Amino acid sequence: MNLSELKEKVIALGSEYPHLKDKIYEAYRWCVGEVVDGGGSESHEVQLCLSDIGDIIQEDQEGLPDPPEPSYE
């Protein structure tokens, strides 16, 4: 995945998780900065960004209570 594809994914995830949009976009901006200003490998930085975004979403979901068990009565 390259930066253009990552941008599309970030936009989609920002829409899917609007309450996390700022954090997701910040991870994306950091990635772009590392590639453009820091000279980092694009593919490596994109993978790191995807991992960071996955962590952001997972941490948010872990904070939610588990759904109730279905009742089969």
ABEGO torsion letter per residue (X at the ends): XBAAAAAAAAAAAAAABAAAAAAAAAAAAAAAAAAAAAGBBAAAAAAAAAAAAAAAAAAAAAABBBBBBBBAX
